[in-house]
């Protein structure tokens, strides 16, 4: 069972609050790996608002840093076996409490680490930030890996095209 905290209470996070500020509140997270403040302008939006299989969100929109573009392209093309995310790739799953994705309730961020850093967890590190911007699992950066080993996931990356 994934140890991600239960879904946060629906409460809007101010849209102007930068994600970088949210991430900087998390001890142990390398700020260089955090999604930049303008990630929506520089990251690829992988899908529109949709119901989530993620245990901490009812609806989600997932964004992927440019480093992951080639792997995502292979997944979309049905070549998942050939998809490999490089170190430095960052995915941001914006979580919403409504079907129009208007009420932001938190974020899940996953960062691909250099090969061999944490092979048991696919060399990924996760963070869950609640609606107040507090990080609930910074000391447990691999706590989500159990759910990310299901057959639907590609190398611990579970977002589907």
C-alpha positions in Angstrom: 0.0 0.0 0.0 1.3 3.4 -0.9 2.2 5.5 2.1 1.0 8.8 0.5 -1.1 10.8 2.9 -4.9 10.8 2.4 -6.4 13.4 0.1 -6.1 16.9 1.5 -9.1 18.8 2.6 -10.5 20.8 -0.3 -9.2 24.3 0.1 -7.9 26.6 -2.6 -4.3 27.5 -2.7 -3.7 31.0 -4.1 -2.9 30.7 -7.7 -0.1 33.3 -7.4 1.8 31.3 -4.8 4.9 30.1 -6.6 5.6 26.4 -6.6 9.2 27.2 -6.0 8.2 28.7 -2.6 6.2 25.6 -1.8 9.1 23.3 -2.6 11.6 25.4 -0.7 9.7 24.7 2.5 10.6 21.0 2.3 13.8 20.0 4.1 16.1 17.7 2.2 14.7 18.6 -1.3 17.4 20.0 -3.6 16.0 23.3 -4.7 17.7 22.9 -8.1 15.5 19.9 -8.8 12.3 21.7 -7.9 9.9 22.8 -10.7 10.6 26.4 -11.5 8.0 29.1 -10.6 6.8 29.2 -14.2 6.7 25.5 -14.8 3.4 25.7 -16.6 5.1 27.8 -19.3 8.2 25.6 -19.7 7.0 22.1 -18.8 4.9 19.9 -21.1 1.3 19.5 -20.0 0.7 15.7 -20.4 -3.1 15.7 -20.2 -6.1 17.8 -19.5 -7.9 17.8 -16.2 -9.0 14.2 -15.5 -10.0 11.9 -12.6 -7.0 10.6 -10.8 -5.8 7.1 -9.8 -3.5 8.9 -7.4 -4.6 8.3 -3.8 -4.0 11.9 -2.8 -6.1 13.6 -5.5 -9.5 13.4 -7.0 -8.5 15.2 -10.3 -5.1 16.0 -11.7 -3.1 17.7 -14.4 0.5 16.4 -14.9 3.4 18.4 -16.2 6.8 17.1 -17.3 10.1 18.9 -17.5 11.8 19.1 -20.9 14.3 16.4 -19.8 11.5 13.8 -19.9 10.2 14.7 -23.3 11.8 11.8 -25.2 10.7 9.2 -22.7 7.1 10.6 -22.8 7.2 10.5 -26.6 8.0 6.8 -26.5 5.3 6.1 -24.0 2.7 7.9 -26.1 3.9 6.0 -29.2 3.4 2.6 -27.5 7.2 2.1 -27.1 7.1 2.1 -23.3 9.7 -0.7 -23.0 12.2 1.7 -24.7 11.2 4.7 -22.5 13.8 5.8 -19.9 13.7 9.0 -18.0 17.0 10.7 -17.6 18.4 12.1 -14.4 17.0 15.6 -13.8 13.5 14.9 -15.3 10.8 16.3 -13.0 7.1 15.6 -13.1 4.6 17.8 -11.3 1.1 16.5 -10.6 -1.1 19.3 -9.7 -4.0 18.0 -7.6 -7.5 19.4 -7.6 -10.7 18.8 -5.6 -13.1 19.5 -8.5 -13.7 18.1 -12.0 -12.9 21.4 -13.7 -9.4 21.6 -12.0 -10.1 25.0 -10.6 -9.6 24.3 -7.0 -5.9 23.4 -6.4 -5.4 21.2 -3.4 -1.8 20.2 -3.5 1.1 18.9 -5.6 3.0 15.7 -6.0 6.5 16.1 -7.4 8.8 13.4 -8.6 12.4 13.8 -9.6 14.6 11.3 -11.5 17.9 10.9 -9.7 21.2 9.9 -11.1 21.5 6.1 -11.9 22.4 4.1 -8.8 21.3 6.8 -6.3 18.3 4.7 -5.1 18.0 1.8 -7.5 15.4 0.0 -5.3 13.0 2.9 -6.0 13.8 3.3 -9.7 16.1 6.3 -8.8 13.1 8.5 -8.3 12.3 10.7 -5.3 8.8 12.0 -4.5 7.3 14.8 -2.5 3.8 15.5 -1.5 2.8 19.1 -0.7 -0.5 19.8 0.9 -2.8 22.7 0.2 -0.9 24.9 2.7 2.4 24.2 1.0 3.7 22.0 3.8 5.6 18.9 2.6 4.3 15.8 4.3 7.0 13.3 3.3 10.3 15.0 2.5 12.2 12.7 4.8 10.6 9.7 3.0 11.4 10.6 -0.6 10.8 7.1 -1.8 7.5 6.4 0.1 5.5 6.4 -3.1 7.5 3.7 -4.9 5.3 0.8 -3.8 2.4 2.1 -5.9 4.7 3.0 -8.8 5.7 -0.6 -9.5 2.3 -1.6 -10.9 2.1 -2.9 -14.5 0.5 0.3 -15.6 3.6 2.2 -14.7 6.7 2.6 -16.9 9.9 2.7 -14.9 7.9 4.0 -11.9 6.2 6.7 -14.0 2.5 6.0 -14.0 0.9 8.8 -16.0 -0.8 7.4 -19.1 -1.3 9.2 -22.4 
